[in-house]
Amino acid sequence: MSEPSQYDRIGELYEQVKDLPMGIAERATLLSALPDPRDRRVLDVGCGTGAYSRMFRRMGARQVLGVDPAREMLAYAREAEEREPLGISYEAHDGTAMAKLGDFDLVAAIWPLGHLGDRESYDRMVANLAANLVPGGHLVAVVPNPETDWDRLADYPGYGLSVTKTEDTGECQGCYVRVHGDPPFEFTGYIWPPGVFEESCAAAGLTGLRRHPVVIPESELAERGPEFWATLRANPMFAVFTARRAEG
Ligand SMILES: C[S@@+](CC[C@H](N)C(=O)[O-])C[C@H]1O[C@@H](n2cnc3c(N)ncnc32)[C@H](O)[C@@H]1O
């Protein structure tokens, strides 16, 4: 079992993120990029409280396995499964060390790579994501925007969070994220420079890499107006990528 992580302090609180403007844009962009999960076997690495695991299952995935090293995040995911059984399994695994857990048509990695501060761990996790895909299977990943423009992050509280720089490791930029929820909470992460995710995917045998444009739901554009969303569109905190494991 892995060491307690910063997410053991967060647990259920994390669910609030999905309703903040940033979470709404993240989900819409992910949905626009996501290969159809219907009838697919899905592995959700870094599933946290299981919000996206539940989404994949509700969208018709045949099987969903969510894995995460943080017990408190998994505890919430399991409670949600008990309250409303969807047939999702959750297991404690660290994505940098996990074995092949099965044959999956779709592997999701929504933010866990942004918690790795050394290149070796980063490459190992990407290799493990790829190893769990069947040939031709799809990876969908959300990572911190490699082209983050720090000068524009001053506007981010309007989207529900503040992000500040911490240490520069020489390989990647540390950051501190405060989520203005009720109650607020914070966590730290790492922003990797442009090209690292792409290189790591190529080394892991992933092809057809695509970065997907930010999507804001029409209803949100109508409700809050395009001006409100302009900074997030120009300087998203996230980047959504898809790739495929090479056939054969
Ligand atoms: C920002 S949360 C996102 C959770 C979930 N994917 C979502 O979007 O709702 C990041 C998650 O990555 C997990 N994580 C951090 N390091 C990880 C690792 N080495 N392997 C797998 N998951 C990890 C954390 O425990 C946390 O639950």
The ligand as a Gaussian input file, in Angstrom:
#p B3LYP/6-31G(d) Opt

LIG

0 1
 C       -6.800000      16.318000      -9.614000
 S       -7.255000      14.711000      -9.046000
 C       -8.277000      14.131000     -10.367000
 C       -9.162000      12.962000     -10.016000
 C      -10.065000      12.477000     -11.150000
 N       -9.303000      11.969000     -12.283000
 C      -10.976000      13.574000     -11.598000
 O      -10.655000      14.256000     -12.576000
 O      -12.003000      13.793000     -10.944000
 C       -5.743000      13.830000      -9.338000
 C       -5.786000      12.388000      -8.884000
 O       -4.558000      11.761000      -9.299000
 C       -4.215000      10.854000      -8.283000
 N       -2.805000      10.509000      -8.382000
 C       -1.727000      11.204000      -7.932000
 N       -0.603000      10.509000      -8.124000
 C       -0.971000       9.337000      -8.725000
 C       -0.267000       8.182000      -9.143000
 N        1.048000       8.094000      -8.973000
 N       -0.964000       7.161000      -9.697000
 C       -2.312000       7.260000      -9.873000
 N       -3.022000       8.317000      -9.468000
 C       -2.375000       9.349000      -8.887000
 C       -4.561000      11.579000      -6.994000
 O       -4.636000      10.692000      -5.889000
 C       -5.875000      12.215000      -7.355000
 O       -6.978000      11.415000      -7.017000

